[in-house]
Amino acid sequence: MAAFPGADPVGGLLGGLLIGLAGALMLLGAGRIAGVSGIFARATGIGTGSMDRTAAWAFVLGLPLGALLLGLAVAKEPPSFFDWPYLVVAGLLVGFGTRLGNGCTSGHGVCGVSRLSGRSIVATLTFMAAGIATVALMNMMGVGQ
Amino acid sequence: MIRRVLPPLLSGILFGAGLHLGGMTDPARVRGFLDLFGDWDPTLAFVMGGALVVMAIAWRFRERMEKPVFGDKWWIPTKTDLDPRLVGGAAIFGIGWGVAGLCPGPGLAALVIEPASAAIFVAAMFGGMFLHRIATPD
């Protein structure tokens, strides 16, 4: 895209279609929401729930396995991660927040919004706004660059 | 056993592949999307768009199905109340998402892309979930 030279609309769209298929398979195959935070909590024993723990681990371990397989087929640019103090703070907030709010980008953002769930739409608008404000604030303060 | 485990495993694999293909395992790209007032990167909007179209169709199929293909019943959330926990939790999650450009799915998928960094994030995420469990005994 001329206006946004760094963007990858084709990779993004194809990746999104795969994520949609993943959610569709979980919904129509297992009758469940493909919500990563909830299933991760279930797998690790943090959360209780109706899902079989072996099945929860299968989904959780499928995520890195899928990324690995895709990486063998398609070369991606090397990623850029922040240093460990940022990762620790971010991880704590993400873990606590997704439990309190019952979901993350997958469960609320993809599965819930596509179902037009009011709770998921409110959650998604909230975490998008909070994320945008956080990045803007960090940039203003010159943190993490 | 296979009936129970195979759909989640395949779903996880497709999910992880989609995240990596869409650039979501690169925190810089995710933060680029959240950097609305700076050097904005719209890629995540395409990821969301693609996923939402397929899922919207899946919900239509679900209406015509009595039960899931490999299950006996549906396990779909029924809550509708917009309580402070929902909004507060989403806000806390959003701040964490902005800090490092990682949410749970990409964090787990990135374990094979940038293992050390992703492992720190996933361990801290587990810690945050554990703190929530201690804070809310119910």
Interface residues (C-beta under 8 A of the other chain):
Chain A: M1 F4 G6 A7 D8 P9 G11 G12 L13 L14 G15 G16 L17 L18 I19 G20 L21 A22 G23 A24 L25 M26 L27 L28 G29 A30 G31 R32 I33 A34 V36 S37 I39 F40 A41 T44 I46 G47 S50 M51 D52 T54 A55 A56 A58 F59 V60 L61 G62 L63 P64 L65 G66 A67 L68 L69 L70 G71 V74 K76 E77 P79 S80 F81 F82 W84 Y86 L87 V88 V89 A90 G91 L92 L93 V94 G95 F96 G97 T98 R99 L100 G101 N102 C104 T105 S106 H108 G109 V110 C111 G112 V113 S114 R115 S117 G118 R119 V122 A123 T124 T126 F127 M128 A129 A130 G131 I132 A133 T134 V135 A136 M138 N139 G144
Chain B: M1 R4 V5 L6 P7 P8 L9 L10 S11 G12 I13 L14 F15 G16 A17 G18 L19 H20 L21 G22 G23 M24 T25 D26 P27 A28 R29 R31 G32 L34 D35 L36 F37 G38 D39 W40 D41 P42 T43 L44 A45 F46 V47 M48 G49 G50 A51 L52 V53 V54 M55 A56 I57 A58 W59 F61 R62 M65 K67 P68 V69 F70 G71 K73 W74 W75 I76 P77 K79 T80 D81 L82 R85 L86 V87 G88 G89 A90 A91 I92 F93 G94 I95 G96 W97 G98 V99 A100 G101 L102 C103 P104 G105 G107 L108 A109 A110 L111 V112 I113 E114 S117 A118 I120 F121 V122 A123 A124 M125 F126 G127 G128 M129 F130 L131 H132 R133 T136
